[in-house]
Amino acid sequence: MRANPAQRRWKTTPVLGGMARSAWDLVAEVPMSNVNSTAAALALAEDWCRPGAYAGTALACERREVLDWAQARIDELIGLAEAKEHFRVWRTALEAGRYGVEPGGAVRENHLVFLGAPGTAKKTFARVMGEVLFGWGMITRPEVTVVSAADIAVDGPSGSASSRMQQVCARARGGVLFIDEAYQLAPDTDDDPCGGIEAIYALLTCMAAYRDELVVILAGYARPMRDFLTVHAGLAARFPFTVTFASYTPADMVGIGRRFAAKERLVVHDAAWDLLGEEVIRLQSIPHGNGTLLDAAGNAHYVHEVIGACQRARVRRLHRRAPNRRDLRQLVRTDPRVLQVNATDMGRAITASRPATAISAYQRLFPNTQTQETPTPSETG
């Protein structure tokens, strides 16, 4: 895919003959009609390049390029149909109200709530949205500052929850602040009756103070996030956009695994992928916490871990068959397929990557399923 256009930077470069060129990189030429001096040309160029200004066709085209890049980045993700549709709605609403005022004169809030389990591309969406906001001049930098609510809500050596929230917002100023598991900011009446609500007050205060300089995204599991938004009357009103991230299907998980494997130049047997799909179905069938064991394992993070474990299982298998380089060369020459990840490798990888929370549930629900990795098949008997 082409380079991200939102990572370009504004600049004005004078060139020969008194001409000036304006671009994020080296694109649009400043229109020079009716410009009769170098000084006038440079003044026009500076105005053309002013961040946030819709000063010409070239700038509008650049921002359209940012939109196209963002949409392509979202579209290439596997699954997440509902989240993708929410992104399109958000993008359309943002474009319609890009001057900051809705019909009736109300100032638009661009803050969002992301509902979904870990490993469902929420941070990827946040980064793309940051690029879009930056490309339109609604924030001054595309960076996303990621923090966990648990690191803010409890008082500690670095100060109170309120002061830590203020520090985080100041650090994210000009860009996007992503607060993961935001419901953990809610006050705990047993352990911390004040810290959480003070952090929420501080967040709302900073959002008002940095109204045109900060976009906040609150993320977490759907049910506790919906409860969290009722803790303070001002919260829900400040977050008009909600994006829902469904957990991946078994087919999605296998597709993600294939992409990870391709990046590692790893060839995997179809039978091995079937094993991964079956394991995903099992993990999804067991409730755990606010979701399932697949959610606890991290969805896409889990698949990434399995692919890494596949590589290690393949290496151990090859070492047992060919402990030195000469033997390995001969083995590969005789049977090149030995380098592929087979079903045995995948089975070992799945067992090694199985979340600890799944072991007891597996022993109860799937008594014939192996729950511990064994070094060789002969040792399982």
Residue pairs with C-beta under 8 A, 6 or more apart in sequence:
1 69
1 72
1 73
1 76
2 69
4 69
4 131
5 24
5 62
5 65
5 66
5 69
5 135
6 66
6 69
6 70
6 131
6 132
6 134
6 135
6 142
7 131
7 142
8 23
8 24
8 25
8 62
9 24
9 25
10 23
10 24
10 49
10 50
10 51
11 22
11 23
11 24
11 49
12 20
12 21
12 22
12 42
12 45
12 46
12 48
12 49
13 20
13 21
13 22
13 26
14 20
14 38
14 42
14 45
15 21
18 37
18 38
18 41
19 29
19 30
19 32
19 41
20 30
20 41
20 42
20 44
20 45
21 28
21 29
21 30
21 45
22 28
22 29
22 30
22 45
22 48
22 49
22 58
23 49
23 58
23 62
24 62
27 58
27 62
28 48
28 56
28 57
28 58
28 59
28 61
28 62
29 58
30 41
30 44
30 45
30 48
31 44
31 56
32 41
35 41
35 44
47 53
47 55
48 55
48 56
48 58
48 59
51 137
51 140
52 137
52 138
53 59
53 137
54 60
62 135
63 135
63 136
63 137
66 131
66 132
66 134
66 135
66 136
67 91
67 95
67 132
67 135
69 131
70 91
70 128
70 129
70 131
70 132
70 135
71 88
71 91
73 124
73 128
74 84
74 87
74 125
74 128
75 84
77 84
77 121
77 124
78 248
78 252
78 255
78 256
78 259
79 246
79 248
79 249
79 252
79 255
80 120
80 121
80 245
80 246
81 246
82 244
82 245
82 246
83 116
83 120
83 121
83 125
83 243
83 244
83 245
83 246
86 241
86 242
86 243
86 244
87 125
87 128
87 129
87 243
90 112
90 129
90 241
90 243
91 132
93 241
94 110
94 132
94 133
94 136
94 138
95 136
97 108
98 136
98 138
100 107
100 108
100 212
101 107
101 108
102 108
107 211
108 240
109 237
109 238
109 239
109 240
110 133
110 138
110 215
110 241
111 207
111 215
111 216
111 217
111 218
111 238
111 239
111 240
111 241
112 129
112 215
112 216
112 217
112 218
112 239
112 241
112 242
112 243
113 217
113 218
113 219
113 225
113 229
113 239
113 241
113 242
113 243
114 122
114 125
114 126
114 217
114 218
114 219
114 220
114 242
114 243
114 245
115 219
115 220
115 221
115 222
115 225
115 226
115 242
115 243
115 244
115 245
116 122
116 219
116 221
116 222
116 244
116 245
116 246
116 247
117 221
117 245
117 247
117 290
117 291
117 294
117 295
117 299
118 295
118 298
118 299
118 301
119 295
119 297
119 298
119 299
119 300
119 301
119 302
120 245
120 246
120 247
120 248
120 299
120 300
121 245
121 300
122 178
122 180
122 219
122 245
123 144
123 146
123 178
125 243
125 245
126 144
126 146
126 176
126 178
126 217
126 219
127 142
127 144
129 176
129 215
129 217
130 139
130 142
130 143
130 144
130 175
130 176
130 215
131 142
133 139
133 142
133 176
133 215
134 140
134 141
134 142
134 175
135 142
138 212
138 215
139 174
139 175
139 176
139 213
139 214
139 215
140 174
140 175
140 213
141 174
141 175
142 175
142 176
143 172
143 174
143 175
143 176
144 175
144 176
144 177
144 178
145 168
145 171
145 172
145 175
145 176
145 177
145 178
146 178
146 180
147 168
147 177
147 178
147 179
147 180
148 179
148 180
148 181
148 184
149 179
149 180
149 181
149 182
149 183
149 184
149 185
149 220
150 181
150 184
151 164
152 161
152 164
152 165
152 168
152 179
152 185
152 199
153 161
153 184
153 185
153 192
153 195
153 196
153 199
154 161
154 192
154 195
155 161
155 192
155 195
158 164
159 167
160 195
160 198
161 185
161 192
161 195
161 196
161 198
161 199
161 202
162 195
162 198
162 199
162 201
162 202
163 202
164 199
165 199
165 202
165 203
165 206
166 202
166 205
166 206
168 177
169 177
169 202
169 203
169 206
169 207
169 210
169 214
170 206
172 214
173 210
173 213
173 214
174 213
174 214
175 214
175 215
176 214
176 215
176 216
176 217
177 214
177 215
177 216
177 217
178 217
178 219
179 185
179 203
179 216
179 217
179 218
179 219
180 219
180 220
181 219
181 220
181 221
182 218
182 219
182 220
182 225
182 228
183 220
183 221
183 224
183 225
183 227
183 228
184 196
184 220
185 196
185 199
185 200
185 203
185 228
186 196
186 197
186 200
186 227
186 228
186 231
187 193
187 194
187 195
187 196
187 197
187 231
188 196
197 231
197 232
200 231
200 232
200 235
201 232
203 216
204 232
204 234
204 235
204 238
206 214
207 214
207 216
207 238
216 239
218 225
218 228
218 239
219 225
220 228
221 289
221 290
221 291
221 295
222 244
222 290
223 290
224 290
228 235
229 235
229 236
229 239
230 236
247 284
247 291
247 292
247 294
247 295
247 299
248 256
248 280
248 294
248 299
248 300
250 277
250 280
250 281
250 284
251 277
253 276
253 277
253 280
253 294
253 299
253 300
253 302
253 303
254 273
254 276
254 277
254 280
256 300
256 303
257 268
257 273
257 276
257 303
257 306
257 307
258 268
258 273
260 303
260 304
260 307
261 267
261 268
261 307
261 310
261 341
264 307
264 311
266 307
266 310
266 311
266 341
267 339
267 340
267 341
268 310
268 340
268 341
268 346
269 340
269 341
269 342
269 343
269 346
271 342
271 343
272 310
272 341
272 342
272 343
272 345
272 346
273 346
274 343
275 343
275 346
275 347
275 350
276 303
276 306
276 346
276 350
279 350
279 354
280 294
282 362
282 366
282 369
283 292
283 293
283 294
283 297
283 302
283 355
283 358
284 292
284 293
284 294
285 292
285 365
286 292
286 293
286 358
286 361
286 365
288 295
288 296
288 357
288 361
289 295
289 296
293 355
293 357
293 358
293 361
294 302
296 355
296 357
296 358
297 353
297 354
297 355
297 358
298 305
302 353
302 355
305 353
306 346
306 349
306 350
306 353
307 349
308 349
309 348
309 349
309 350
309 352
309 353
310 341
310 345
310 346
310 349
311 341
312 349
312 352
313 341
313 344
313 345
313 346
313 348
313 349
313 352
314 339
314 341
314 345
316 375
317 344
317 345
318 328
318 331
318 338
318 339
320 376
321 327
321 331
321 338
322 328
322 330
322 331
331 338
332 338
332 339
344 377
347 370
348 373
348 374
351 370
351 371
351 372
351 373
352 373
354 362
354 371
359 371
362 369
362 371
363 371
370 380
374 380
